[in-house]
């Protein structure tokens, strides 16, 4: 038997390109229930209360949330730092009946890459930023593409004043206790390729590392592509409020909608 060739992604950027590539391969396994996965009713209710009409989904991935925004009648565009995500997101939107503009951009570079301003910027991964410097640069990039009085909406483990270091640690420990140490998806085969996706979870100091192992069987050969990222529990309410106000936002507050916690910053 030939040895299994193993590719370990060397950066977070490469990891996300790999994750989105294989998530797209598995599209038929998640396409029917993606609205439930992203809590579409809570998002719609939240934006309705905020009275916004245009939205930039700046952590769009394959475009699941972006499509949900379009379905609810919002004027929406999507952006992501992953070139692979941006390759497939327009195709997914088209399959769902929408012509949506997607563009590649990091949050820090939105001012250069975005062609317009929005009533709202939505981001469900803002808490995964590793350094305070990047947090501030990203906040400034998001601020730059908002209209006056525009809203930046971001999901975090705990919204509002309860988001203190003690509660963050408790939230992370609760997630760690609930979830298994690994998850194996049923093998999926398409176009002569058989994929078995395995998630292995490790607890680190201020987060949970998700190691995504993709076992690929093709032409009687087996290879593995391994990607990883950390779901961080690092930033407190004070951290967010300080950074966002430094970036220019006037008001920051937490709110809950249909059981989902959100933070809102107002330009």
C-alpha atoms as an extended CHARMM CRD file, in Angstrom:
* protein
*
       267  EXT
         1         1  UNK       CA              0.0000000000        0.0000000000        0.0000000000  PROA      1               0.0000000000
         2         2  UNK       CA              1.3120000000        3.4140000000       -0.9200000000  PROA      2               0.0000000000
         3         3  UNK       CA              1.8190000000        5.8250000000        1.9820000000  PROA      3               0.0000000000
         4         4  UNK       CA             -0.8960000000        8.4480000000        2.4140000000  PROA      4               0.0000000000
         5         5  UNK       CA              0.2160000000       11.8450000000        1.1800000000  PROA      5               0.0000000000
         6         6  UNK       CA             -0.5770000000       14.4650000000        3.8120000000  PROA      6               0.0000000000
         7         7  UNK       CA             -0.8890000000       18.1950000000        3.1780000000  PROA      7               0.0000000000
         8         8  UNK       CA             -0.9570000000       20.3290000000        6.3220000000  PROA      8               0.0000000000
         9         9  UNK       CA             -2.0490000000       23.9010000000        5.6460000000  PROA      9               0.0000000000
        10        10  UNK       CA              0.7140000000       26.3060000000        6.6300000000  PROA      10              0.0000000000
        11        11  UNK       CA             -1.4610000000       29.3640000000        7.2960000000  PROA      11              0.0000000000
        12        12  UNK       CA             -4.9670000000       30.3180000000        8.3400000000  PROA      12              0.0000000000
        13        13  UNK       CA             -5.5760000000       31.6880000000        4.8500000000  PROA      13              0.0000000000
        14        14  UNK       CA             -4.6520000000       28.3550000000        3.2830000000  PROA      14              0.0000000000
        15        15  UNK       CA             -6.7540000000       26.5440000000        5.8830000000  PROA      15              0.0000000000
        16        16  UNK       CA             -9.8890000000       28.4670000000        4.9870000000  PROA      16              0.0000000000
        17        17  UNK       CA             -9.3180000000       27.9840000000        1.2540000000  PROA      17              0.0000000000
        18        18  UNK       CA             -9.1070000000       24.2390000000        1.9210000000  PROA      18              0.0000000000
        19        19  UNK       CA            -12.1720000000       24.1920000000        4.1840000000  PROA      19              0.0000000000
        20        20  UNK       CA            -14.3210000000       26.0890000000        1.6780000000  PROA      20              0.0000000000
        21        21  UNK       CA            -13.1400000000       23.9170000000       -1.2040000000  PROA      21              0.0000000000
        22        22  UNK       CA            -14.3390000000       20.7400000000        0.4870000000  PROA      22              0.0000000000
        23        23  UNK       CA            -17.4550000000       22.3630000000        1.9370000000  PROA      23              0.0000000000
        24        24  UNK       CA            -18.4090000000       23.1960000000       -1.6410000000  PROA      24              0.0000000000
        25        25  UNK       CA            -17.7530000000       19.5870000000       -2.6430000000  PROA      25              0.0000000000
        26        26  UNK       CA            -20.2170000000       18.5910000000        0.1300000000  PROA      26              0.0000000000
        27        27  UNK       CA            -22.8020000000       21.1790000000       -0.9460000000  PROA      27              0.0000000000
        28        28  UNK       CA            -25.6120000000       18.6800000000       -1.5140000000  PROA      28              0.0000000000
        29        29  UNK       CA            -25.3320000000       17.5280000000        2.1150000000  PROA      29              0.0000000000
        30        30  UNK       CA            -26.0280000000       20.9990000000        3.5850000000  PROA      30              0.0000000000
        31        31  UNK       CA            -27.9030000000       22.8940000000        0.8700000000  PROA      31              0.0000000000
        32        32  UNK       CA            -31.3730000000       21.8710000000        2.0590000000  PROA      32              0.0000000000
        33        33  UNK       CA            -30.9890000000       23.1380000000        5.6470000000  PROA      33              0.0000000000
        34        34  UNK       CA            -28.5220000000       26.0420000000        5.5120000000  PROA      34              0.0000000000
        35        35  UNK       CA            -31.1780000000       28.5360000000        6.6320000000  PROA      35              0.0000000000
        36        36  UNK       CA            -31.6760000000       26.7050000000        9.9120000000  PROA      36              0.0000000000
        37        37  UNK       CA            -27.9160000000       26.4390000000       10.3690000000  PROA      37              0.0000000000
        38        38  UNK       CA            -27.4260000000       30.2150000000       10.3380000000  PROA      38              0.0000000000
        39        39  UNK       CA            -30.5980000000       31.1660000000       12.2920000000  PROA      39              0.0000000000
        40        40  UNK       CA            -32.1030000000       33.1610000000        9.4360000000  PROA      40              0.0000000000
        41        41  UNK       CA            -35.2660000000       34.2100000000       11.3800000000  PROA      41              0.0000000000
        42        42  UNK       CA            -33.1590000000       35.8480000000       14.1110000000  PROA      42              0.0000000000
        43        43  UNK       CA            -31.0770000000       37.7370000000       11.5180000000  PROA      43              0.0000000000
        44        44  UNK       CA            -34.1640000000       38.9890000000        9.6780000000  PROA      44              0.0000000000
        45        45  UNK       CA            -35.8470000000       40.1030000000       12.8940000000  PROA      45              0.0000000000
        46        46  UNK       CA            -32.7070000000       41.8960000000       14.0750000000  PROA      46              0.0000000000
        47        47  UNK       CA            -32.1660000000       43.8520000000       10.8520000000  PROA      47              0.0000000000
        48        48  UNK       CA            -35.8270000000       44.7380000000       10.6740000000  PROA      48              0.0000000000
        49        49  UNK       CA            -35.5760000000       46.3370000000       14.1180000000  PROA      49              0.0000000000
        50        50  UNK       CA            -32.4290000000       48.1930000000       13.0810000000  PROA      50              0.0000000000
        51        51  UNK       CA            -34.3020000000       49.5820000000       10.0400000000  PROA      51              0.0000000000
        52        52  UNK       CA            -31.5640000000       48.9370000000        7.4910000000  PROA      52              0.0000000000
        53        53  UNK       CA            -32.0040000000       48.4200000000        3.7520000000  PROA      53              0.0000000000
        54        54  UNK       CA            -28.5150000000       47.5560000000        2.4890000000  PROA      54              0.0000000000
        55        55  UNK       CA            -26.1400000000       44.9910000000        3.9980000000  PROA      55              0.0000000000
        56        56  UNK       CA            -22.5490000000       43.9230000000        3.4390000000  PROA      56              0.0000000000
        57        57  UNK       CA            -21.9900000000       40.3580000000        4.6550000000  PROA      57              0.0000000000
        58        58  UNK       CA            -18.2400000000       40.7000000000        5.1760000000  PROA      58              0.0000000000
        59        59  UNK       CA            -17.6760000000       37.1310000000        6.4220000000  PROA      59              0.0000000000
        60        60  UNK       CA            -19.7470000000       35.5710000000        3.6610000000  PROA      60              0.0000000000
        61        61  UNK       CA            -17.9640000000       32.2550000000        3.1330000000  PROA      61              0.0000000000
        62        62  UNK       CA            -19.9360000000       30.3480000000        0.4950000000  PROA      62              0.0000000000
        63        63  UNK       CA            -22.7470000000       32.8920000000        0.6530000000  PROA      63              0.0000000000
        64        64  UNK       CA            -25.2960000000       31.1700000000        2.8980000000  PROA      64              0.0000000000
        65        65  UNK       CA            -26.0520000000       34.2510000000        5.0020000000  PROA      65              0.0000000000
        66        66  UNK       CA            -25.8060000000       36.5000000000        1.9650000000  PROA      66              0.0000000000
        67        67  UNK       CA            -28.5370000000       34.5440000000        0.2090000000  PROA      67              0.0000000000
        68        68  UNK       CA            -30.7170000000       34.7360000000        3.3250000000  PROA      68              0.0000000000
        69        69  UNK       CA            -30.3190000000       38.5190000000        3.3830000000  PROA      69              0.0000000000
        70        70  UNK       CA            -31.3260000000       38.6650000000       -0.2970000000  PROA      70              0.0000000000
        71        71  UNK       CA            -34.3450000000       36.4450000000        0.3490000000  PROA      71              0.0000000000
        72        72  UNK       CA            -35.4950000000       38.8610000000        3.0580000000  PROA      72              0.0000000000
        73        73  UNK       CA            -35.4060000000       41.7360000000        0.5600000000  PROA      73              0.0000000000
        74        74  UNK       CA            -32.1780000000       43.4460000000        1.5680000000  PROA      74              0.0000000000
        75        75  UNK       CA            -29.8390000000       44.9840000000       -0.9760000000  PROA      75              0.0000000000
        76        76  UNK       CA            -26.7970000000       42.8520000000       -0.2040000000  PROA      76              0.0000000000
        77        77  UNK       CA            -23.2200000000       42.1530000000       -1.2290000000  PROA      77              0.0000000000
        78        78  UNK       CA            -20.7670000000       39.6150000000        0.1690000000  PROA      78              0.0000000000
        79        79  UNK       CA            -17.0350000000       39.6760000000        0.8440000000  PROA      79              0.0000000000
        80        80  UNK       CA            -14.5140000000       37.2360000000        2.2480000000  PROA      80              0.0000000000
        81        81  UNK       CA            -10.7400000000       37.0070000000        2.4880000000  PROA      81              0.0000000000
        82        82  UNK       CA            -10.7910000000       33.5210000000        0.9470000000  PROA      82              0.0000000000
        83        83  UNK       CA            -10.4230000000       33.4280000000       -2.8210000000  PROA      83              0.0000000000
        84        84  UNK       CA            -12.0080000000       29.9680000000       -2.8560000000  PROA      84              0.0000000000
        85        85  UNK       CA            -15.1050000000       31.1750000000       -1.0090000000  PROA      85              0.0000000000
        86        86  UNK       CA            -15.4830000000       34.0750000000       -3.4420000000  PROA      86              0.0000000000
        87        87  UNK       CA            -15.0890000000       31.6890000000       -6.3690000000  PROA      87              0.0000000000
        88        88  UNK       CA            -18.0750000000       29.5750000000       -5.3120000000  PROA      88              0.0000000000
        89        89  UNK       CA            -20.3690000000       32.0280000000       -3.4960000000  PROA      89              0.0000000000
        90        90  UNK       CA            -21.7340000000       33.6380000000       -6.7170000000  PROA      90              0.0000000000
        91        91  UNK       CA            -22.5390000000       30.1980000000       -8.0830000000  PROA      91              0.0000000000
        92        92  UNK       CA            -24.4180000000       29.2500000000       -4.9270000000  PROA      92              0.0000000000
        93        93  UNK       CA            -26.3770000000       32.5170000000       -4.9970000000  PROA      93              0.0000000000
        94        94  UNK       CA            -27.2370000000       31.9320000000       -8.6620000000  PROA      94              0.0000000000
        95        95  UNK       CA            -28.5100000000       28.4420000000       -7.8780000000  PROA      95              0.0000000000
        96        96  UNK       CA            -30.7840000000       30.0110000000       -5.2630000000  PROA      96              0.0000000000
        97        97  UNK       CA            -32.0740000000       32.5430000000       -7.7980000000  PROA      97              0.0000000000
        98        98  UNK       CA            -30.0430000000       35.6410000000       -6.9060000000  PROA      98              0.0000000000
        99        99  UNK       CA            -27.4740000000       37.7620000000       -8.7400000000  PROA      99              0.0000000000
       100       100  UNK       CA            -25.2990000000       39.0390000000       -5.8840000000  PROA      100             0.0000000000
       101       101  UNK       CA            -21.9680000000       40.8370000000       -6.1010000000  PROA      101             0.0000000000
       102       102  UNK       CA            -19.1870000000       39.0970000000       -4.1500000000  PROA      102             0.0000000000
       103       103  UNK       CA            -15.6410000000       40.3700000000       -3.8220000000  PROA      103             0.0000000000
       104       104  UNK       CA            -12.4540000000       39.2420000000       -2.0980000000  PROA      104             0.0000000000
       105       105  UNK       CA            -11.2860000000       41.4190000000        0.7780000000  PROA      105             0.0000000000
       106       106  UNK       CA             -9.9700000000       41.2450000000        4.2940000000  PROA      106             0.0000000000
       107       107  UNK       CA            -11.7950000000       43.3990000000        6.8380000000  PROA      107             0.0000000000
       108       108  UNK       CA             -8.7360000000       45.6180000000        7.1280000000  PROA      108             0.0000000000
       109       109  UNK       CA             -8.8040000000       46.3490000000        3.3710000000  PROA      109             0.0000000000
       110       110  UNK       CA            -12.5320000000       47.0060000000        2.8830000000  PROA      110             0.0000000000
       111       111  UNK       CA            -11.9250000000       50.7270000000        2.2880000000  PROA      111             0.0000000000
       112       112  UNK       CA             -9.8430000000       49.8690000000       -0.8000000000  PROA      112             0.0000000000
       113       113  UNK       CA            -11.8880000000       46.9200000000       -2.0860000000  PROA      113             0.0000000000
       114       114  UNK       CA            -15.4980000000       47.9680000000       -1.4940000000  PROA      114             0.0000000000
       115       115  UNK       CA            -17.1840000000       50.1450000000       -4.1270000000  PROA      115             0.0000000000
       116       116  UNK       CA            -19.9530000000       51.6590000000       -1.9830000000  PROA      116             0.0000000000
       117       117  UNK       CA            -21.3180000000       52.2570000000        1.5150000000  PROA      117             0.0000000000
       118       118  UNK       CA            -23.9840000000       50.2820000000        3.3820000000  PROA      118             0.0000000000
       119       119  UNK       CA            -26.5870000000       50.7750000000        6.0840000000  PROA      119             0.0000000000
       120       120  UNK       CA            -25.2440000000       47.6940000000        7.8560000000  PROA      120             0.0000000000
       121       121  UNK       CA            -22.1580000000       45.4930000000        7.8930000000  PROA      121             0.0000000000
       122       122  UNK       CA            -22.6650000000       42.0000000000        9.2790000000  PROA      122             0.0000000000
       123       123  UNK       CA            -19.8050000000       39.8370000000       10.5880000000  PROA      123             0.0000000000
       124       124  UNK       CA            -20.1320000000       36.5430000000       12.4700000000  PROA      124             0.0000000000
       125       125  UNK       CA            -16.3950000000       35.9560000000       12.9650000000  PROA      125             0.0000000000
       126       126  UNK       CA            -15.1560000000       39.2540000000       14.4260000000  PROA      126             0.0000000000
       127       127  UNK       CA            -14.3180000000       37.5150000000       17.7150000000  PROA      127             0.0000000000
       128       128  UNK       CA            -11.8050000000       35.2290000000       15.9580000000  PROA      128             0.0000000000
       129       129  UNK       CA             -9.3020000000       38.0370000000       15.3370000000  PROA      129             0.0000000000
       130       130  UNK       CA             -6.0870000000       37.1700000000       17.1400000000  PROA      130             0.0000000000
       131       131  UNK       CA             -4.4840000000       40.5340000000       17.9980000000  PROA      131             0.0000000000
       132       132  UNK       CA             -5.7380000000       43.8850000000       19.2250000000  PROA      132             0.0000000000
       133       133  UNK       CA             -3.9100000000       45.6240000000       16.3760000000  PROA      133             0.0000000000
       134       134  UNK       CA             -5.8230000000       43.5660000000       13.8110000000  PROA      134             0.0000000000
       135       135  UNK       CA             -9.0560000000       44.0960000000       15.7510000000  PROA      135             0.0000000000
       136       136  UNK       CA             -8.6210000000       47.8750000000       15.4720000000  PROA      136             0.0000000000
       137       137  UNK       CA             -7.6140000000       47.8080000000       11.7980000000  PROA      137             0.0000000000
       138       138  UNK       CA            -10.5890000000       45.5860000000       10.9920000000  PROA      138             0.0000000000
       139       139  UNK       CA            -12.9380000000       47.8840000000       12.9140000000  PROA      139             0.0000000000
       140       140  UNK       CA            -11.6300000000       50.8730000000       10.9420000000  PROA      140             0.0000000000
       141       141  UNK       CA            -12.0910000000       48.9970000000        7.6610000000  PROA      141             0.0000000000
       142       142  UNK       CA            -15.6840000000       48.1570000000        8.5450000000  PROA      142             0.0000000000
       143       143  UNK       CA            -16.3620000000       51.7300000000        9.7190000000  PROA      143             0.0000000000
       144       144  UNK       CA            -15.1330000000       53.0520000000        6.3570000000  PROA      144             0.0000000000
       145       145  UNK       CA            -17.8710000000       51.2800000000        4.3510000000  PROA      145             0.0000000000
       146       146  UNK       CA            -20.7830000000       52.3160000000        6.5590000000  PROA      146             0.0000000000
       147       147  UNK       CA            -23.0700000000       55.2560000000        5.8740000000  PROA      147             0.0000000000
       148       148  UNK       CA            -23.6110000000       57.8310000000        8.6090000000  PROA      148             0.0000000000
       149       149  UNK       CA            -25.5510000000       56.2040000000       11.4830000000  PROA      149             0.0000000000
       150       150  UNK       CA            -24.8390000000       52.8340000000        9.8750000000  PROA      150             0.0000000000
       151       151  UNK       CA            -24.7710000000       49.7160000000       12.0530000000  PROA      151             0.0000000000
       152       152  UNK       CA            -22.0480000000       47.1370000000       12.4620000000  PROA      152             0.0000000000
       153       153  UNK       CA            -23.6240000000       43.8810000000       13.6740000000  PROA      153             0.0000000000
       154       154  UNK       CA            -21.3870000000       41.0970000000       14.9330000000  PROA      154             0.0000000000
       155       155  UNK       CA            -22.0480000000       37.8370000000       16.7040000000  PROA      155             0.0000000000
       156       156  UNK       CA            -19.9320000000       36.8810000000       19.7140000000  PROA      156             0.0000000000
       157       157  UNK       CA            -20.2630000000       34.1720000000       22.4000000000  PROA      157             0.0000000000
       158       158  UNK       CA            -21.6440000000       36.6960000000       24.9120000000  PROA      158             0.0000000000
       159       159  UNK       CA            -23.1700000000       40.0530000000       23.9620000000  PROA      159             0.0000000000
       160       160  UNK       CA            -23.2890000000       43.1400000000       26.1550000000  PROA      160             0.0000000000
       161       161  UNK       CA            -22.0460000000       43.8410000000       29.6450000000  PROA      161             0.0000000000
       162       162  UNK       CA            -21.9680000000       40.1700000000       30.7400000000  PROA      162             0.0000000000
       163       163  UNK       CA            -19.0940000000       39.6200000000       28.3320000000  PROA      163             0.0000000000
       164       164  UNK       CA            -16.2960000000       39.6530000000       30.9010000000  PROA      164             0.0000000000
       165       165  UNK       CA            -13.2750000000       37.3750000000       31.1360000000  PROA      165             0.0000000000
       166       166  UNK       CA            -14.8880000000       35.1130000000       33.7300000000  PROA      166             0.0000000000
       167       167  UNK       CA            -18.0210000000       34.6090000000       31.6260000000  PROA      167             0.0000000000
       168       168  UNK       CA            -15.9660000000       34.0610000000       28.4570000000  PROA      168             0.0000000000
       169       169  UNK       CA            -14.0360000000       31.2500000000       30.1370000000  PROA      169             0.0000000000
       170       170  UNK       CA            -17.2550000000       29.7200000000       31.4290000000  PROA      170             0.0000000000
       171       171  UNK       CA            -18.7990000000       29.8810000000       27.9420000000  PROA      171             0.0000000000
       172       172  UNK       CA            -15.7690000000       28.1890000000       26.4110000000  PROA      172             0.0000000000
       173       173  UNK       CA            -15.7420000000       25.4920000000       29.1150000000  PROA      173             0.0000000000
       174       174  UNK       CA            -19.4580000000       24.8440000000       28.5570000000  PROA      174             0.0000000000
       175       175  UNK       CA            -18.9230000000       24.4060000000       24.8000000000  PROA      175             0.0000000000
       176       176  UNK       CA            -15.9700000000       22.1120000000       25.4680000000  PROA      176             0.0000000000
       177       177  UNK       CA            -18.0490000000       19.9270000000       27.8000000000  PROA      177             0.0000000000
       178       178  UNK       CA            -20.9910000000       19.6820000000       25.3850000000  PROA      178             0.0000000000
       179       179  UNK       CA            -19.1790000000       18.8220000000       22.1930000000  PROA      179             0.0000000000
       180       180  UNK       CA            -17.3720000000       15.6030000000       21.4200000000  PROA      180             0.0000000000
       181       181  UNK       CA            -13.6390000000       15.4390000000       20.9240000000  PROA      181             0.0000000000
       182       182  UNK       CA            -14.0650000000       14.4670000000       17.2840000000  PROA      182             0.0000000000
       183       183  UNK       CA            -16.7400000000       14.1830000000       14.6150000000  PROA      183             0.0000000000
       184       184  UNK       CA            -16.7390000000       11.9920000000       11.5060000000  PROA      184             0.0000000000
       185       185  UNK       CA            -19.0990000000       12.7730000000        8.6490000000  PROA      185             0.0000000000
       186       186  UNK       CA            -20.4130000000        9.8970000000        6.5040000000  PROA      186             0.0000000000
       187       187  UNK       CA            -18.2380000000        9.3820000000        3.4180000000  PROA      187             0.0000000000
       188       188  UNK       CA            -19.5050000000       11.3040000000        0.3930000000  PROA      188             0.0000000000
       189       189  UNK       CA            -18.7180000000       10.3930000000       -3.1940000000  PROA      189             0.0000000000
       190       190  UNK       CA            -19.0080000000       12.5000000000       -6.3350000000  PROA      190             0.0000000000
       191       191  UNK       CA            -17.2680000000       12.5560000000       -9.7330000000  PROA      191             0.0000000000
       192       192  UNK       CA            -14.9730000000        9.6760000000       -8.7990000000  PROA      192             0.0000000000
       193       193  UNK       CA            -13.8300000000       11.2950000000       -5.5450000000  PROA      193             0.0000000000
       194       194  UNK       CA            -14.7310000000        9.8830000000       -2.1350000000  PROA      194             0.0000000000
       195       195  UNK       CA            -14.3680000000       12.2870000000        0.8020000000  PROA      195             0.0000000000
       196       196  UNK       CA            -14.4220000000       11.4880000000        4.5020000000  PROA      196             0.0000000000
       197       197  UNK       CA            -14.3540000000       14.6370000000        6.6450000000  PROA      197             0.0000000000
       198       198  UNK       CA            -13.1520000000       14.3770000000       10.2390000000  PROA      198             0.0000000000
       199       199  UNK       CA            -13.1250000000       17.1730000000       12.8290000000  PROA      199             0.0000000000
       200       200  UNK       CA            -10.8010000000       16.8470000000       15.8140000000  PROA      200             0.0000000000
       201       201  UNK       CA            -11.1100000000       19.4020000000       18.6340000000  PROA      201             0.0000000000
       202       202  UNK       CA             -8.3630000000       20.5980000000       20.9880000000  PROA      202             0.0000000000
       203       203  UNK       CA             -8.7280000000       23.0100000000       23.8940000000  PROA      203             0.0000000000
       204       204  UNK       CA             -6.1080000000       25.7720000000       23.9400000000  PROA      204             0.0000000000
       205       205  UNK       CA             -5.6070000000       28.6060000000       26.4150000000  PROA      205             0.0000000000
       206       206  UNK       CA             -8.2910000000       30.9720000000       25.1660000000  PROA      206             0.0000000000
       207       207  UNK       CA            -10.1040000000       28.9920000000       22.5140000000  PROA      207             0.0000000000
       208       208  UNK       CA            -10.9860000000       25.6860000000       20.9000000000  PROA      208             0.0000000000
       209       209  UNK       CA             -8.8850000000       24.5690000000       17.9600000000  PROA      209             0.0000000000
       210       210  UNK       CA            -10.7980000000       22.8270000000       15.1900000000  PROA      210             0.0000000000
       211       211  UNK       CA             -8.6530000000       20.5210000000       13.0800000000  PROA      211             0.0000000000
       212       212  UNK       CA            -10.4180000000       19.6180000000        9.8400000000  PROA      212             0.0000000000
       213       213  UNK       CA             -9.0250000000       16.4260000000        8.3090000000  PROA      213             0.0000000000
       214       214  UNK       CA            -10.1380000000       15.6580000000        4.7740000000  PROA      214             0.0000000000
       215       215  UNK       CA             -9.4240000000       12.0930000000        3.6310000000  PROA      215             0.0000000000
       216       216  UNK       CA             -9.6790000000       11.9650000000       -0.1700000000  PROA      216             0.0000000000
       217       217  UNK       CA             -9.8120000000        8.7370000000       -2.1790000000  PROA      217             0.0000000000
       218       218  UNK       CA             -9.2740000000        9.2210000000       -5.9020000000  PROA      218             0.0000000000
       219       219  UNK       CA             -7.8960000000        6.9380000000       -8.6170000000  PROA      219             0.0000000000
       220       220  UNK       CA             -7.2210000000        4.1920000000       -6.0300000000  PROA      220             0.0000000000
       221       221  UNK       CA             -5.0140000000        6.5670000000       -4.0510000000  PROA      221             0.0000000000
       222       222  UNK       CA             -5.5810000000        8.1890000000       -0.6760000000  PROA      222             0.0000000000
       223       223  UNK       CA             -4.3950000000       11.5940000000        0.4570000000  PROA      223             0.0000000000
       224       224  UNK       CA             -5.1840000000       13.8850000000        3.3700000000  PROA      224             0.0000000000
       225       225  UNK       CA             -5.5680000000       17.6670000000        3.5490000000  PROA      225             0.0000000000
       226       226  UNK       CA             -5.5380000000       19.0980000000        7.0710000000  PROA      226             0.0000000000
       227       227  UNK       CA             -6.7540000000       22.6110000000        7.9090000000  PROA      227             0.0000000000
       228       228  UNK       CA             -7.1640000000       24.2100000000       11.3160000000  PROA      228             0.0000000000
       229       229  UNK       CA             -8.3790000000       27.3800000000       12.9950000000  PROA      229             0.0000000000
       230       230  UNK       CA             -9.1290000000       28.5420000000       16.5350000000  PROA      230             0.0000000000
       231       231  UNK       CA            -12.5860000000       29.5440000000       17.7490000000  PROA      231             0.0000000000
       232       232  UNK       CA            -11.3770000000       32.2680000000       20.1170000000  PROA      232             0.0000000000
       233       233  UNK       CA            -12.8110000000       33.3020000000       23.4870000000  PROA      233             0.0000000000
       234       234  UNK       CA            -10.4250000000       36.2100000000       24.0120000000  PROA      234             0.0000000000
       235       235  UNK       CA            -12.1610000000       39.5680000000       23.6800000000  PROA      235             0.0000000000
       236       236  UNK       CA            -14.3900000000       41.0490000000       26.3770000000  PROA      236             0.0000000000
       237       237  UNK       CA            -17.1120000000       43.6670000000       26.1030000000  PROA      237             0.0000000000
       238       238  UNK       CA            -14.6260000000       46.3190000000       27.2440000000  PROA      238             0.0000000000
       239       239  UNK       CA            -12.1830000000       45.2390000000       24.5270000000  PROA      239             0.0000000000
       240       240  UNK       CA            -14.8200000000       45.5640000000       21.8100000000  PROA      240             0.0000000000
       241       241  UNK       CA            -16.2170000000       48.8450000000       23.1040000000  PROA      241             0.0000000000
       242       242  UNK       CA            -12.7720000000       50.4410000000       23.4140000000  PROA      242             0.0000000000
       243       243  UNK       CA            -11.5630000000       49.3330000000       19.9840000000  PROA      243             0.0000000000
       244       244  UNK       CA            -14.7830000000       50.2480000000       18.1900000000  PROA      244             0.0000000000
       245       245  UNK       CA            -14.9300000000       53.7000000000       19.7440000000  PROA      245             0.0000000000
       246       246  UNK       CA            -11.2800000000       54.2050000000       18.8660000000  PROA      246             0.0000000000
       247       247  UNK       CA            -12.2020000000       53.3120000000       15.2840000000  PROA      247             0.0000000000
       248       248  UNK       CA            -14.8620000000       56.0470000000       15.3250000000  PROA      248             0.0000000000
       249       249  UNK       CA            -18.1000000000       54.3370000000       16.3550000000  PROA      249             0.0000000000
       250       250  UNK       CA            -20.3530000000       56.4230000000       18.6100000000  PROA      250             0.0000000000
       251       251  UNK       CA            -22.2960000000       53.7250000000       20.4120000000  PROA      251             0.0000000000
       252       252  UNK       CA            -21.8370000000       50.0180000000       21.1470000000  PROA      252             0.0000000000
       253       253  UNK       CA            -24.4610000000       47.8190000000       22.7560000000  PROA      253             0.0000000000
       254       254  UNK       CA            -25.4890000000       44.1890000000       23.0640000000  PROA      254             0.0000000000
       255       255  UNK       CA            -28.8950000000       42.7320000000       22.2790000000  PROA      255             0.0000000000
       256       256  UNK       CA            -30.6220000000       39.3780000000       21.9810000000  PROA      256             0.0000000000
       257       257  UNK       CA            -32.9990000000       38.4150000000       19.1890000000  PROA      257             0.0000000000
       258       258  UNK       CA            -34.9160000000       35.1240000000       19.2070000000  PROA      258             0.0000000000
       259       259  UNK       CA            -32.3930000000       33.6590000000       21.6310000000  PROA      259             0.0000000000
       260       260  UNK       CA            -29.3310000000       34.6870000000       19.5900000000  PROA      260             0.0000000000
       261       261  UNK       CA            -26.8500000000       37.2040000000       21.0190000000  PROA      261             0.0000000000
       262       262  UNK       CA            -25.5560000000       40.0610000000       18.8970000000  PROA      262             0.0000000000
       263       263  UNK       CA            -23.5070000000       43.2140000000       19.3900000000  PROA      263             0.0000000000
       264       264  UNK       CA            -24.2680000000       46.4180000000       17.5290000000  PROA      264             0.0000000000
       265       265  UNK       CA            -21.9560000000       49.3730000000       16.9260000000  PROA      265             0.0000000000
       266       266  UNK       CA            -23.4050000000       52.5900000000       15.4830000000  PROA      266             0.0000000000
       267       267  UNK       CA            -21.3480000000       54.9550000000       13.3220000000  PROA      267             0.0000000000
